[in-house]
Each structure stands twice: as C-alpha cells, then as structure tokens.
Amino acid sequence: MPAENLTNARQIAVLGSAGDLATATELDHAAAVGRELALRGITCLVGGDDGVMGAAAQAVKDAGGKTVALLPRGGSLGTPSRFDVVIDTGLSWVQFGDSLIRSCRGAVVVGGGAGTLAQLSMLYLSQRPAVFLGSESVLAGQFGNGWLDGRCLIEFPVRDDAPAALDLLISLTERDQSPEEVLATARALHFASYPFGDRAAYLDSGELYRFAAIQLVGEGDPVLRTDAYARMYDSLGDHQYYCVGDFLAAAVHYRAARARLGPAPADPAFANYLEAIMLESVAFALHEFGEHQLAATAATASARRYAAGIPLSDQSEHPYLKHSSDGLDAAAALFEAHALHDNGRLDEAMAALDRAEAGYRLALRHNPRWGADVSSDNYERSMSRVRALQARIARPRRTVEDPV
C-alpha cells in the first residue's frame, strides 16, 4: 500500500439497519465490529447514531476508539457524546451518501433497509469494497457473495464474525503489493521516527502489518505471518504508549504481540523486547494509579529484561537497549521515591531521587541516535518529574506555631 494512500486507510464505515429495523442480533454484530475497529485503531465512520450505527459507535467509544459522524442536511444525533468528530455536511441525502462512501476505505454492512441498499449501490458503482457481517438480513440474502447487476463490478462477501469481516475487507482494498513489499513499507513507516513517532504512522504501519499477515494466510512463510501479527500489535502499542493514561492499553497490545510469537519464538530478541516494554507500560500505568512501590518493582523487572536482551540483539541495537535499561532503573528510583515520600521517609526519598537523576543522565548518554531536540525534550520531561518531587520534599513544612 503506497504511503500516500494511508490517510483514509484507518477509516471504515459501518452501514446498516436504522433503529426501527435493527434486530437484537444485528445490534450485537454492530457492537462486535465496533470493538474490533477500536482494537485495530481504525476510525469508525457512520451516518447517524440510531440502530446499527449507534451500537457500533457506542462500542467503539467504550473500547477507547475514535468515531466520526457524517450527517446529511437536517440530520441530528441522539447521543453526540459518542463521537469525536461530527460533520454536518449540509448535503441532500443522495449527495451525503456519496460523501459518506467516498470518505471511507470500505464498509461493513449489518442488516439494512432501503437506505442501506442505496449506499450499497454507491459502493458498487465506485467499486469500493464492502462486507456483510451476518447472513440473516434480507440484503445479505439477496446480494451477499454476489453482485448488484450483470456487470459484476465488485462482489459483496458475507462473514459471520467481526474479525473475519474486517480481515477480508482490508485484504480487498489493496492487491498490488506482495506481502514482503507490504512488510517492508510497514517497517519503514513504523521505525522512521521511532520512538517518538507520529501516532498516525503507528496506526498505519499496524494496518499494513495486518494486511501482510492476511495475504500470507494459507501460503508463504508461517513464521513471517506470525512475525507480521506480532509487529502489528507492537505498532498499536507504540501508538498508545506516549499518551498519558493509556499505558495499560499499550501493555495489552505488547502482551498480545508477545503471545503471537509463542513459547519458542523464532526471533528471541524481539520477544525479549516485547516483554520488557510490556513491563515498562505496566510500571507507568501503576505509577499513574498511585501504586508507586508496585510501579518501582515493574520498572526494575523491565530494566532487567532490557539488559538481558543485549546478548541477543544486533550490536547496533545494544546502545538503545542499554539506554532503555538505564532509563527504567531511573524510573524505578523515581517511583520508589514517591512511595517513600508517601510514607514520610523523606531523607530516603531524596536519596532515591538522586539515583533517579543520575540514572536519567546515564540513559541519555547511552542513546546515540537521538538528536539534541528530541533527547533534551525527553530528558527534561523525566527530570521535571524528579525536580517536582524534590521541591515538594524540600519545601518547609508548616508547624502548629506557624502563622496561617
């Protein structure tokens, strides 16, 4: 998939039955596809929030994903809070439908009535892929696994579960690159600005890894397919990792990536890295929750995993692993200082902060790739946390004799 075509690659429309037509099964299907979209970091695009569209949007939001509502002239939303972006197009229903179809990479169709049939026609004529989720509806029964007319422009396949429907939909969108070419593009996109990359680049590379893995199903190297899925979850974890409060979400993705590699991974260095960064994510999440001593324990475990990975890795990677190990040791000292401060052990807390400061300086020195701008920004962010706690401890404490 060419990099310039990736902007809309993460936006998939969910089409289907309005509130007065939707069945309980269709609503369940819509919720399942919403959860799957959120897991994959794909934006859910809908044309309203009743019935199937509302169920999908709510599931996306509940799972921490992104939603966009595109509305026709006079359209309204019953629950605007479900959406990150609402676009009132001011267009007639036909013009709006065309805009909706052209704004997505493809569509998942759940149930549907006359309006959905019109949108299927637009998909068909523009040859934009769509997949029916569930075979129970009238539209899926009439047009599923077939065409709308004798021109046979595109087929509308049917799948019975959300992951399979999305896998197929993604595989239908790009056919002009081999899996190896897609993987090369994904790796270049993922690591171009690692570790402080563009969040969109991480999502795009994750989708490319998934697409390559789908292409490899049933043929090709199974180890390569497993590696592609693992790196997909790694990309999604990197997308989450630098968003404050999302450390647990990152840890889930790194854990999923490690699980993909199995108990005897073909690439032990990559497996070791995933274990280390998973523990790192958990450590920062625990710190966010105020569990400072547990955070220190997890950070220390992460530092040990990074250090253990040095003998496994390529020589060129050693400085980065050393940087990460030193940085996690410093973070562990900072988290321990918070725990000591909370327990009133202020002298010990200050000593821990001295260790943290020294550790961060050592970590900075061990990462030769970072330029002055990025390295100083990251270093100052870490050091600002150390200085803030130092200032709290050093601040004179008021006694009962102090004036109010």
Contacts in CASP RR format, 6 or more apart in sequence:
PFRMAT RR
TARGET T0000
AUTHOR 0000-0000-0000
METHOD contacts of the structure
MODEL  1
MPAENLTNARQIAVLGSAGDLATATELDHAAAVGRELALRGITCLVGGDD
GVMGAAAQAVKDAGGKTVALLPRGGSLGTPSRFDVVIDTGLSWVQFGDSL
IRSCRGAVVVGGGAGTLAQLSMLYLSQRPAVFLGSESVLAGQFGNGWLDG
RCLIEFPVRDDAPAALDLLISLTERDQSPEEVLATARALHFASYPFGDRA
AYLDSGELYRFAAIQLVGEGDPVLRTDAYARMYDSLGDHQYYCVGDFLAA
AVHYRAARARLGPAPADPAFANYLEAIMLESVAFALHEFGEHQLAATAAT
ASARRYAAGIPLSDQSEHPYLKHSSDGLDAAAALFEAHALHDNGRLDEAM
AALDRAEAGYRLALRHNPRWGADVSSDNYERSMSRVRALQARIARPRRTV
EDPV
1 9 0 8 1.000
1 173 0 8 1.000
1 174 0 8 1.000
1 177 0 8 1.000
1 182 0 8 1.000
1 185 0 8 1.000
1 208 0 8 1.000
1 211 0 8 1.000
2 185 0 8 1.000
3 185 0 8 1.000
3 189 0 8 1.000
3 204 0 8 1.000
6 189 0 8 1.000
6 200 0 8 1.000
6 204 0 8 1.000
6 207 0 8 1.000
8 103 0 8 1.000
8 104 0 8 1.000
8 105 0 8 1.000
9 105 0 8 1.000
9 173 0 8 1.000
9 204 0 8 1.000
9 207 0 8 1.000
10 41 0 8 1.000
10 42 0 8 1.000
10 43 0 8 1.000
10 105 0 8 1.000
10 200 0 8 1.000
10 203 0 8 1.000
10 204 0 8 1.000
10 207 0 8 1.000
11 42 0 8 1.000
11 43 0 8 1.000
11 45 0 8 1.000
11 68 0 8 1.000
11 103 0 8 1.000
11 104 0 8 1.000
11 105 0 8 1.000
12 37 0 8 1.000
12 42 0 8 1.000
12 43 0 8 1.000
12 44 0 8 1.000
12 45 0 8 1.000
12 104 0 8 1.000
12 105 0 8 1.000
12 106 0 8 1.000
12 107 0 8 1.000
12 108 0 8 1.000
12 166 0 8 1.000
12 169 0 8 1.000
13 44 0 8 1.000
13 45 0 8 1.000
13 46 0 8 1.000
13 47 0 8 1.000
13 100 0 8 1.000
13 101 0 8 1.000
13 103 0 8 1.000
13 104 0 8 1.000
13 106 0 8 1.000
13 107 0 8 1.000
13 108 0 8 1.000
14 30 0 8 1.000
14 33 0 8 1.000
14 34 0 8 1.000
14 37 0 8 1.000
14 44 0 8 1.000
14 45 0 8 1.000
14 46 0 8 1.000
14 52 0 8 1.000
14 53 0 8 1.000
14 56 0 8 1.000
14 57 0 8 1.000
14 107 0 8 1.000
14 108 0 8 1.000
14 110 0 8 1.000
15 46 0 8 1.000
15 52 0 8 1.000
15 53 0 8 1.000
15 107 0 8 1.000
15 108 0 8 1.000
15 109 0 8 1.000
15 110 0 8 1.000
15 112 0 8 1.000
15 116 0 8 1.000
15 119 0 8 1.000
15 120 0 8 1.000
15 130 0 8 1.000
16 22 0 8 1.000
16 26 0 8 1.000
16 30 0 8 1.000
16 51 0 8 1.000
16 52 0 8 1.000
16 53 0 8 1.000
16 109 0 8 1.000
16 110 0 8 1.000
16 111 0 8 1.000
16 112 0 8 1.000
16 113 0 8 1.000
16 116 0 8 1.000
17 23 0 8 1.000
17 26 0 8 1.000
17 51 0 8 1.000
17 52 0 8 1.000
17 110 0 8 1.000
17 111 0 8 1.000
17 112 0 8 1.000
17 113 0 8 1.000
17 116 0 8 1.000
17 137 0 8 1.000
18 50 0 8 1.000
18 51 0 8 1.000
18 52 0 8 1.000
18 53 0 8 1.000
18 112 0 8 1.000
18 113 0 8 1.000
19 50 0 8 1.000
19 51 0 8 1.000
19 52 0 8 1.000
21 51 0 8 1.000
21 111 0 8 1.000
21 112 0 8 1.000
21 113 0 8 1.000
22 30 0 8 1.000
22 51 0 8 1.000
22 52 0 8 1.000
22 55 0 8 1.000
22 111 0 8 1.000
23 136 0 8 1.000
25 134 0 8 1.000
25 136 0 8 1.000
26 51 0 8 1.000
26 52 0 8 1.000
26 110 0 8 1.000
26 111 0 8 1.000
26 112 0 8 1.000
26 136 0 8 1.000
26 137 0 8 1.000
27 51 0 8 1.000
27 52 0 8 1.000
27 55 0 8 1.000
29 52 0 8 1.000
29 110 0 8 1.000
29 133 0 8 1.000
29 134 0 8 1.000
29 162 0 8 1.000
30 51 0 8 1.000
30 52 0 8 1.000
30 53 0 8 1.000
30 54 0 8 1.000
30 55 0 8 1.000
30 56 0 8 1.000
30 59 0 8 1.000
30 110 0 8 1.000
31 55 0 8 1.000
31 56 0 8 1.000
31 58 0 8 1.000
31 59 0 8 1.000
32 59 0 8 1.000
32 133 0 8 1.000
32 161 0 8 1.000
32 162 0 8 1.000
33 56 0 8 1.000
33 59 0 8 1.000
33 108 0 8 1.000
33 110 0 8 1.000
33 133 0 8 1.000
33 162 0 8 1.000
33 165 0 8 1.000
33 166 0 8 1.000
34 44 0 8 1.000
34 56 0 8 1.000
34 57 0 8 1.000
34 59 0 8 1.000
34 60 0 8 1.000
34 63 0 8 1.000
34 162 0 8 1.000
35 59 0 8 1.000
35 60 0 8 1.000
35 62 0 8 1.000
35 63 0 8 1.000
35 162 0 8 1.000
36 162 0 8 1.000
36 163 0 8 1.000
36 166 0 8 1.000
37 43 0 8 1.000
37 44 0 8 1.000
37 56 0 8 1.000
37 60 0 8 1.000
37 65 0 8 1.000
37 166 0 8 1.000
38 44 0 8 1.000
38 59 0 8 1.000
38 60 0 8 1.000
38 63 0 8 1.000
38 64 0 8 1.000
38 65 0 8 1.000
38 66 0 8 1.000
39 63 0 8 1.000
39 236 0 8 1.000
40 166 0 8 1.000
40 207 0 8 1.000
40 210 0 8 1.000
40 236 0 8 1.000
41 65 0 8 1.000
41 66 0 8 1.000
41 203 0 8 1.000
41 236 0 8 1.000
41 239 0 8 1.000
42 166 0 8 1.000
42 203 0 8 1.000
42 207 0 8 1.000
43 65 0 8 1.000
43 66 0 8 1.000
43 67 0 8 1.000
43 68 0 8 1.000
44 56 0 8 1.000
44 57 0 8 1.000
44 60 0 8 1.000
44 65 0 8 1.000
44 66 0 8 1.000
44 67 0 8 1.000
44 68 0 8 1.000
45 67 0 8 1.000
45 68 0 8 1.000
45 70 0 8 1.000
45 100 0 8 1.000
45 103 0 8 1.000
45 104 0 8 1.000
46 53 0 8 1.000
46 54 0 8 1.000
46 56 0 8 1.000
46 57 0 8 1.000
46 67 0 8 1.000
46 68 0 8 1.000
46 69 0 8 1.000
46 70 0 8 1.000
47 53 0 8 1.000
47 69 0 8 1.000
47 70 0 8 1.000
47 71 0 8 1.000
47 72 0 8 1.000
47 96 0 8 1.000
47 100 0 8 1.000
48 54 0 8 1.000
48 57 0 8 1.000
48 69 0 8 1.000
48 71 0 8 1.000
48 75 0 8 1.000
48 77 0 8 1.000
49 57 0 8 1.000
49 69 0 8 1.000
49 77 0 8 1.000
49 78 0 8 1.000
49 79 0 8 1.000
49 82 0 8 1.000
49 83 0 8 1.000
50 78 0 8 1.000
52 110 0 8 1.000
52 111 0 8 1.000
52 112 0 8 1.000
54 79 0 8 1.000
54 82 0 8 1.000
56 110 0 8 1.000
57 67 0 8 1.000
57 69 0 8 1.000
57 82 0 8 1.000
57 83 0 8 1.000
58 79 0 8 1.000
58 82 0 8 1.000
60 66 0 8 1.000
60 67 0 8 1.000
61 67 0 8 1.000
61 81 0 8 1.000
61 82 0 8 1.000
64 249 0 8 1.000
66 84 0 8 1.000
67 82 0 8 1.000
67 83 0 8 1.000
67 84 0 8 1.000
67 85 0 8 1.000
68 83 0 8 1.000
68 84 0 8 1.000
68 85 0 8 1.000
68 86 0 8 1.000
68 87 0 8 1.000
69 77 0 8 1.000
69 82 0 8 1.000
69 83 0 8 1.000
69 85 0 8 1.000
69 86 0 8 1.000
69 87 0 8 1.000
70 87 0 8 1.000
70 89 0 8 1.000
70 96 0 8 1.000
70 99 0 8 1.000
70 100 0 8 1.000
70 103 0 8 1.000
71 77 0 8 1.000
71 86 0 8 1.000
71 87 0 8 1.000
71 88 0 8 1.000
71 89 0 8 1.000
71 90 0 8 1.000
71 96 0 8 1.000
72 89 0 8 1.000
72 90 0 8 1.000
72 91 0 8 1.000
72 92 0 8 1.000
72 93 0 8 1.000
72 95 0 8 1.000
72 96 0 8 1.000
72 97 0 8 1.000
73 88 0 8 1.000
73 89 0 8 1.000
73 90 0 8 1.000
73 91 0 8 1.000
73 92 0 8 1.000
73 93 0 8 1.000
73 96 0 8 1.000
74 88 0 8 1.000
74 90 0 8 1.000
75 88 0 8 1.000
77 83 0 8 1.000
77 86 0 8 1.000
80 86 0 8 1.000
89 95 0 8 1.000
89 96 0 8 1.000
89 99 0 8 1.000
90 96 0 8 1.000
91 97 0 8 1.000
91 99 0 8 1.000
94 118 0 8 1.000
97 118 0 8 1.000
97 119 0 8 1.000
97 122 0 8 1.000
98 122 0 8 1.000
100 119 0 8 1.000
101 107 0 8 1.000
101 119 0 8 1.000
101 122 0 8 1.000
101 123 0 8 1.000
101 126 0 8 1.000
101 128 0 8 1.000
102 126 0 8 1.000
102 128 0 8 1.000
104 128 0 8 1.000
105 128 0 8 1.000
105 169 0 8 1.000
105 170 0 8 1.000
105 173 0 8 1.000
106 123 0 8 1.000
106 128 0 8 1.000
106 129 0 8 1.000
106 130 0 8 1.000
106 169 0 8 1.000
106 173 0 8 1.000
107 119 0 8 1.000
107 123 0 8 1.000
107 128 0 8 1.000
107 129 0 8 1.000
107 130 0 8 1.000
107 131 0 8 1.000
107 169 0 8 1.000
108 130 0 8 1.000
108 131 0 8 1.000
108 133 0 8 1.000
108 162 0 8 1.000
108 165 0 8 1.000
108 166 0 8 1.000
108 169 0 8 1.000
109 116 0 8 1.000
109 120 0 8 1.000
109 130 0 8 1.000
109 131 0 8 1.000
109 132 0 8 1.000
109 133 0 8 1.000
109 139 0 8 1.000
109 140 0 8 1.000
109 156 0 8 1.000
110 132 0 8 1.000
110 133 0 8 1.000
110 134 0 8 1.000
110 137 0 8 1.000
111 132 0 8 1.000
111 134 0 8 1.000
111 136 0 8 1.000
111 137 0 8 1.000
111 138 0 8 1.000
111 139 0 8 1.000
111 140 0 8 1.000
112 137 0 8 1.000
112 138 0 8 1.000
112 139 0 8 1.000
113 138 0 8 1.000
113 139 0 8 1.000
116 139 0 8 1.000
117 139 0 8 1.000
120 130 0 8 1.000
120 139 0 8 1.000
120 143 0 8 1.000
120 148 0 8 1.000
120 156 0 8 1.000
121 148 0 8 1.000
123 129 0 8 1.000
123 130 0 8 1.000
123 154 0 8 1.000
124 147 0 8 1.000
124 148 0 8 1.000
124 149 0 8 1.000
124 153 0 8 1.000
124 154 0 8 1.000
124 156 0 8 1.000
125 153 0 8 1.000
127 153 0 8 1.000
127 154 0 8 1.000
128 154 0 8 1.000
129 154 0 8 1.000
129 169 0 8 1.000
129 172 0 8 1.000
129 173 0 8 1.000
130 154 0 8 1.000
130 156 0 8 1.000
130 169 0 8 1.000
131 156 0 8 1.000
131 157 0 8 1.000
131 158 0 8 1.000
131 159 0 8 1.000
131 165 0 8 1.000
131 166 0 8 1.000
131 168 0 8 1.000
131 169 0 8 1.000
131 172 0 8 1.000
132 139 0 8 1.000
132 140 0 8 1.000
132 143 0 8 1.000
132 144 0 8 1.000
132 156 0 8 1.000
132 157 0 8 1.000
132 158 0 8 1.000
132 159 0 8 1.000
132 165 0 8 1.000
133 159 0 8 1.000
133 160 0 8 1.000
133 161 0 8 1.000
133 162 0 8 1.000
133 165 0 8 1.000
134 140 0 8 1.000
134 158 0 8 1.000
134 159 0 8 1.000
134 160 0 8 1.000
135 141 0 8 1.000
135 144 0 8 1.000
135 158 0 8 1.000
135 160 0 8 1.000
140 158 0 8 1.000
141 158 0 8 1.000
143 156 0 8 1.000
144 155 0 8 1.000
144 156 0 8 1.000
144 157 0 8 1.000
144 158 0 8 1.000
145 155 0 8 1.000
145 156 0 8 1.000
145 157 0 8 1.000
145 158 0 8 1.000
146 155 0 8 1.000
146 156 0 8 1.000
147 153 0 8 1.000
147 154 0 8 1.000
147 155 0 8 1.000
147 156 0 8 1.000
148 156 0 8 1.000
157 168 0 8 1.000
159 165 0 8 1.000
159 168 0 8 1.000
167 210 0 8 1.000
167 214 0 8 1.000
168 214 0 8 1.000
170 207 0 8 1.000
170 210 0 8 1.000
170 211 0 8 1.000
170 214 0 8 1.000
171 211 0 8 1.000
171 214 0 8 1.000
171 215 0 8 1.000
174 182 0 8 1.000
174 211 0 8 1.000
177 185 0 8 1.000
178 215 0 8 1.000
179 212 0 8 1.000
179 213 0 8 1.000
179 215 0 8 1.000
179 216 0 8 1.000
179 220 0 8 1.000
179 224 0 8 1.000
179 228 0 8 1.000
180 212 0 8 1.000
182 208 0 8 1.000
182 211 0 8 1.000
182 212 0 8 1.000
182 215 0 8 1.000
183 208 0 8 1.000
183 209 0 8 1.000
183 212 0 8 1.000
183 224 0 8 1.000
183 228 0 8 1.000
185 208 0 8 1.000
186 205 0 8 1.000
186 206 0 8 1.000
186 208 0 8 1.000
186 209 0 8 1.000
186 212 0 8 1.000
186 228 0 8 1.000
186 231 0 8 1.000
186 235 0 8 1.000
187 205 0 8 1.000
187 231 0 8 1.000
189 201 0 8 1.000
189 204 0 8 1.000
189 205 0 8 1.000
189 208 0 8 1.000
190 201 0 8 1.000
190 202 0 8 1.000
190 205 0 8 1.000
190 206 0 8 1.000
190 209 0 8 1.000
190 231 0 8 1.000
190 234 0 8 1.000
190 235 0 8 1.000
190 238 0 8 1.000
192 201 0 8 1.000
193 201 0 8 1.000
194 238 0 8 1.000
195 238 0 8 1.000
196 242 0 8 1.000
196 374 0 8 1.000
196 378 0 8 1.000
197 238 0 8 1.000
199 239 0 8 1.000
199 242 0 8 1.000
199 243 0 8 1.000
202 235 0 8 1.000
202 236 0 8 1.000
202 237 0 8 1.000
202 238 0 8 1.000
202 239 0 8 1.000
203 235 0 8 1.000
203 236 0 8 1.000
203 239 0 8 1.000
205 235 0 8 1.000
206 231 0 8 1.000
206 232 0 8 1.000
206 235 0 8 1.000
206 236 0 8 1.000
207 232 0 8 1.000
209 228 0 8 1.000
209 229 0 8 1.000
209 231 0 8 1.000
209 232 0 8 1.000
209 235 0 8 1.000
210 228 0 8 1.000
210 229 0 8 1.000
210 232 0 8 1.000
212 228 0 8 1.000
213 225 0 8 1.000
213 228 0 8 1.000
213 229 0 8 1.000
213 232 0 8 1.000
216 222 0 8 1.000
216 224 0 8 1.000
216 225 0 8 1.000
216 228 0 8 1.000
217 225 0 8 1.000
223 266 0 8 1.000
226 260 0 8 1.000
226 261 0 8 1.000
226 262 0 8 1.000
226 266 0 8 1.000
227 261 0 8 1.000
227 266 0 8 1.000
227 267 0 8 1.000
227 270 0 8 1.000
229 257 0 8 1.000
229 260 0 8 1.000
230 257 0 8 1.000
230 258 0 8 1.000
230 260 0 8 1.000
230 261 0 8 1.000
230 270 0 8 1.000
230 274 0 8 1.000
231 257 0 8 1.000
232 257 0 8 1.000
233 253 0 8 1.000
233 254 0 8 1.000
233 256 0 8 1.000
233 257 0 8 1.000
233 260 0 8 1.000
234 253 0 8 1.000
234 254 0 8 1.000
234 257 0 8 1.000
234 274 0 8 1.000
236 253 0 8 1.000
237 249 0 8 1.000
237 250 0 8 1.000
237 253 0 8 1.000
237 254 0 8 1.000
237 257 0 8 1.000
237 281 0 8 1.000
238 250 0 8 1.000
240 246 0 8 1.000
240 247 0 8 1.000
240 249 0 8 1.000
240 250 0 8 1.000
240 253 0 8 1.000
241 247 0 8 1.000
241 250 0 8 1.000
241 277 0 8 1.000
241 281 0 8 1.000
244 288 0 8 1.000
245 285 0 8 1.000
245 288 0 8 1.000
247 281 0 8 1.000
247 282 0 8 1.000
247 284 0 8 1.000
247 285 0 8 1.000
247 288 0 8 1.000
248 281 0 8 1.000
248 282 0 8 1.000
248 285 0 8 1.000
250 281 0 8 1.000
251 278 0 8 1.000
251 281 0 8 1.000
251 282 0 8 1.000
251 285 0 8 1.000
254 274 0 8 1.000
254 277 0 8 1.000
254 278 0 8 1.000
254 281 0 8 1.000
255 278 0 8 1.000
257 274 0 8 1.000
258 271 0 8 1.000
258 274 0 8 1.000
258 275 0 8 1.000
258 278 0 8 1.000
261 267 0 8 1.000
261 270 0 8 1.000
261 271 0 8 1.000
261 274 0 8 1.000
262 271 0 8 1.000
265 271 0 8 1.000
268 312 0 8 1.000
269 309 0 8 1.000
269 312 0 8 1.000
269 313 0 8 1.000
269 314 0 8 1.000
269 317 0 8 1.000
272 305 0 8 1.000
272 308 0 8 1.000
272 309 0 8 1.000
272 312 0 8 1.000
273 306 0 8 1.000
273 309 0 8 1.000
273 321 0 8 1.000
275 305 0 8 1.000
276 302 0 8 1.000
276 305 0 8 1.000
276 306 0 8 1.000
276 309 0 8 1.000
276 324 0 8 1.000
276 328 0 8 1.000
277 302 0 8 1.000
279 298 0 8 1.000
279 299 0 8 1.000
279 301 0 8 1.000
279 302 0 8 1.000
279 305 0 8 1.000
280 298 0 8 1.000
280 299 0 8 1.000
280 302 0 8 1.000
280 324 0 8 1.000
280 328 0 8 1.000
280 331 0 8 1.000
282 298 0 8 1.000
283 295 0 8 1.000
283 296 0 8 1.000
283 298 0 8 1.000
283 299 0 8 1.000
283 302 0 8 1.000
283 328 0 8 1.000
283 331 0 8 1.000
283 332 0 8 1.000
283 335 0 8 1.000
284 295 0 8 1.000
284 331 0 8 1.000
285 295 0 8 1.000
286 292 0 8 1.000
286 294 0 8 1.000
286 295 0 8 1.000
286 298 0 8 1.000
286 335 0 8 1.000
287 295 0 8 1.000
287 335 0 8 1.000
287 338 0 8 1.000
290 338 0 8 1.000
292 335 0 8 1.000
292 336 0 8 1.000
292 338 0 8 1.000
292 339 0 8 1.000
292 342 0 8 1.000
293 335 0 8 1.000
293 336 0 8 1.000
293 339 0 8 1.000
295 332 0 8 1.000
295 335 0 8 1.000
295 338 0 8 1.000
296 332 0 8 1.000
296 333 0 8 1.000
296 335 0 8 1.000
296 336 0 8 1.000
296 339 0 8 1.000
297 332 0 8 1.000
299 328 0 8 1.000
299 329 0 8 1.000
299 331 0 8 1.000
299 332 0 8 1.000
299 335 0 8 1.000
300 328 0 8 1.000
300 329 0 8 1.000
300 332 0 8 1.000
302 328 0 8 1.000
303 324 0 8 1.000
303 325 0 8 1.000
303 326 0 8 1.000
303 327 0 8 1.000
303 328 0 8 1.000
303 329 0 8 1.000
303 332 0 8 1.000
304 325 0 8 1.000
306 321 0 8 1.000
306 322 0 8 1.000
306 324 0 8 1.000
306 325 0 8 1.000
306 328 0 8 1.000
307 321 0 8 1.000
307 322 0 8 1.000
307 325 0 8 1.000
309 321 0 8 1.000
310 318 0 8 1.000
310 321 0 8 1.000
310 322 0 8 1.000
310 325 0 8 1.000
313 321 0 8 1.000
319 366 0 8 1.000
319 367 0 8 1.000
319 368 0 8 1.000
319 369 0 8 1.000
320 367 0 8 1.000
320 369 0 8 1.000
322 366 0 8 1.000
323 363 0 8 1.000
323 364 0 8 1.000
323 366 0 8 1.000
323 367 0 8 1.000
324 363 0 8 1.000
326 359 0 8 1.000
326 360 0 8 1.000
326 362 0 8 1.000
326 363 0 8 1.000
326 366 0 8 1.000
327 359 0 8 1.000
327 360 0 8 1.000
327 362 0 8 1.000
327 363 0 8 1.000
327 382 0 8 1.000
329 359 0 8 1.000
330 355 0 8 1.000
330 356 0 8 1.000
330 357 0 8 1.000
330 358 0 8 1.000
330 359 0 8 1.000
330 360 0 8 1.000
330 362 0 8 1.000
330 363 0 8 1.000
330 382 0 8 1.000
331 356 0 8 1.000
331 382 0 8 1.000
333 352 0 8 1.000
333 353 0 8 1.000
333 355 0 8 1.000
333 356 0 8 1.000
333 359 0 8 1.000
334 352 0 8 1.000
334 353 0 8 1.000
334 356 0 8 1.000
334 382 0 8 1.000
334 385 0 8 1.000
334 386 0 8 1.000
334 389 0 8 1.000
336 352 0 8 1.000
337 349 0 8 1.000
337 350 0 8 1.000
337 352 0 8 1.000
337 353 0 8 1.000
337 356 0 8 1.000
337 389 0 8 1.000
338 349 0 8 1.000
338 389 0 8 1.000
340 346 0 8 1.000
340 348 0 8 1.000
340 349 0 8 1.000
340 352 0 8 1.000
341 349 0 8 1.000
341 389 0 8 1.000
341 392 0 8 1.000
341 393 0 8 1.000
346 393 0 8 1.000
349 389 0 8 1.000
349 393 0 8 1.000
350 390 0 8 1.000
350 393 0 8 1.000
350 394 0 8 1.000
353 386 0 8 1.000
353 389 0 8 1.000
353 390 0 8 1.000
353 393 0 8 1.000
356 386 0 8 1.000
357 383 0 8 1.000
357 386 0 8 1.000
360 379 0 8 1.000
360 382 0 8 1.000
360 383 0 8 1.000
360 386 0 8 1.000
361 379 0 8 1.000
364 370 0 8 1.000
364 375 0 8 1.000
364 378 0 8 1.000
364 379 0 8 1.000
367 375 0 8 1.000
370 378 0 8 1.000
END
